[in-house]
Amino acid sequence: MSSLQQSTGGRHDAAPSGTGTPPRLSSRERLAAVLAGEEPDRVPVSFWHHFPGRDHTPELLADATVEFYRRYAVDLIKLMPTGMYSVIDYGVTVRPSADDIGTTLYAAGPIRQDADWALLPAASPERGTLRQHVAVVQQVRARVGPEVPLVQTIFSPLTMAAKIVGTPNAAPEFEDEARAAAALTRLADDVIAFAEACLAAGADGFYFATQLAGEGGADTYARWGVPYDLRVLEALRARAWLLILHLHGERPLLELADRYPVDIVSWEDRETEPSLAEGLGRTRRCLMGGVHRGSERLVHGTPDAVRAEVADAIRQTGGRHLIVAPGCVAPVSSADALLNAVLDAAIDAAIDAGSTR
């Protein structure tokens, strides 16, 4: 498998030196090695942020995504639709956020009483917002070629339900269990249909995000989250090369990683428990993390501090079963020098390891 030619300059094409050092791998080969538990030429790296003002048409978002990739040469492209994209076709209206995350927020929605769950409009990847984000997959894949792993962002059905009612950090309070089950099944099936269209358009897999799978809501999530997550992930497993589980929030239910048919688990390891080292002992899945996502690190920090975090993440894991990345989305105003330091540190670690062989 040939390496993708990247017009990024700098050290992005640097290979570790030293006796016995393997040749430079493509991003796809590098990810495949990590997933297989093998040692790649260097630890894979990824990071991402939103593109406010450039995420409302497929063409603009595809342009922004490709420019970002060519600028930073990440090993994994995570597409960045607005965080509310998945519920707009159900009648949710949104407004821009005023923070440095650059996503959108709930403004109004279709649920005013419990019976409204049965009245949600149909959503399909063949029209509306979902169709636009299938088009983004197709356009980005056509422009970056086959060697770069590309994942679309999708949300758990319970997270989508929370977005529909405007409480993204708390599960909806369903009044009727049968109606709730029907609504969550419907949302799960809509996610599957959208995801299958993204796979057909060229996606390798998905970043499956849940904002509600924390220890504080474990009982609720066991009832209303897990069955519908499994419905989605089991349906996609056979066709998706890469499934990433993102557990957003404090004290994530890391045990879900081994229960779910996923390849990688991500959480804010620099902001909450467990650490990467602890996580390595609690799951057999590959880990994604190691870099603090906050502005204090990626906007106002220093390259040395970023490099130190990456080096520490590699030490915690032995450099295996690891993709170095922020715990979640980076700020829009993240500094070039600080994002570049993430990749530089991974390259430095490989060079240092090669020199000791």
Rosetta blueprint (number, residue, H / E / L):
1 M L
2 S L
3 S L
4 L L
5 Q L
6 Q L
7 S L
8 T L
9 G L
10 G L
11 R L
12 H L
13 D L
14 A L
15 A L
16 P L
17 S L
18 G L
19 T L
20 G L
21 T L
22 P L
23 P L
24 R L
25 L L
26 S L
27 S H
28 R H
29 E H
30 R H
31 L H
32 A H
33 A H
34 V H
35 L H
36 A L
37 G L
38 E L
39 E L
40 P L
41 D L
42 R L
43 V L
44 P L
45 V E
46 S L
47 F L
48 W L
49 H L
50 H L
51 F L
52 P L
53 G L
54 R L
55 D L
56 H L
57 T L
58 P H
59 E H
60 L H
61 L H
62 A H
63 D H
64 A H
65 T H
66 V H
67 E H
68 F H
69 Y H
70 R H
71 R H
72 Y H
73 A L
74 V L
75 D L
76 L L
77 I E
78 K E
79 L L
80 M L
81 P L
82 T L
83 G L
84 M L
85 Y H
86 S H
87 V H
88 I H
89 D L
90 Y L
91 G L
92 V L
93 T E
94 V E
95 R E
96 P E
97 S L
98 A L
99 D L
100 D L
101 I L
102 G L
103 T L
104 T E
105 L E
106 Y E
107 A E
108 A E
109 G L
110 P L
111 I L
112 R L
113 Q L
114 D H
115 A H
116 D H
117 W H
118 A H
119 L H
120 L L
121 P L
122 A L
123 A L
124 S L
125 P L
126 E L
127 R L
128 G H
129 T H
130 L H
131 R H
132 Q H
133 H H
134 V H
135 A H
136 V H
137 V H
138 Q H
139 Q H
140 V H
141 R H
142 A H
143 R H
144 V H
145 G L
146 P L
147 E L
148 V L
149 P L
150 L E
151 V E
152 Q E
153 T E
154 I E
155 F E
156 S L
157 P H
158 L H
159 T H
160 M H
161 A H
162 A H
163 K H
164 I H
165 V H
166 G L
167 T L
168 P L
169 N L
170 A L
171 A L
172 P L
173 E L
174 F L
175 E L
176 D L
177 E H
178 A H
179 R H
180 A H
181 A H
182 A H
183 A H
184 L H
185 T H
186 R H
187 L H
188 A H
189 D H
190 D H
191 V H
192 I H
193 A H
194 F H
195 A H
196 E H
197 A H
198 C H
199 L H
200 A H
201 A H
202 G L
203 A L
204 D L
205 G E
206 F E
207 Y E
208 F E
209 A E
210 T E
211 Q L
212 L L
213 A L
214 G E
215 E H
216 G H
217 G H
218 A H
219 D H
220 T H
221 Y H
222 A H
223 R H
224 W H
225 G L
226 V H
227 P H
228 Y H
229 D H
230 L H
231 R H
232 V H
233 L H
234 E H
235 A H
236 L H
237 R H
238 A L
239 R L
240 A L
241 W L
242 L E
243 L E
244 I E
245 L E
246 H E
247 L E
248 H L
249 G L
250 E L
251 R L
252 P E
253 L L
254 L L
255 E L
256 L H
257 A H
258 D H
259 R H
260 Y L
261 P L
262 V L
263 D L
264 I E
265 V E
266 S E
267 W E
268 E L
269 D L
270 R L
271 E L
272 T L
273 E L
274 P L
275 S L
276 L H
277 A H
278 E H
279 G H
280 L H
281 G L
282 R L
283 T L
284 R L
285 R L
286 C E
287 L E
288 M E
289 G E
290 G E
291 V E
292 H L
293 R L
294 G L
295 S H
296 E H
297 R H
298 L H
299 V L
300 H L
301 G L
302 T L
303 P H
304 D H
305 A H
306 V H
307 R H
308 A H
309 E H
310 V H
311 A H
312 D H
313 A H
314 I H
315 R H
316 Q H
317 T H
318 G L
319 G L
320 R L
321 H L
322 L E
323 I E
324 V E
325 A E
326 P E
327 G L
328 C L
329 V L
330 A L
331 P L
332 V L
333 S L
334 S L
335 A L
336 D H
337 A H
338 L H
339 L H
340 N H
341 A H
342 V H
343 L H
344 D H
345 A H
346 A H
347 I H
348 D H
349 A H
350 A H
351 I H
352 D H
353 A H
354 G H
355 S H
356 T L
357 R L
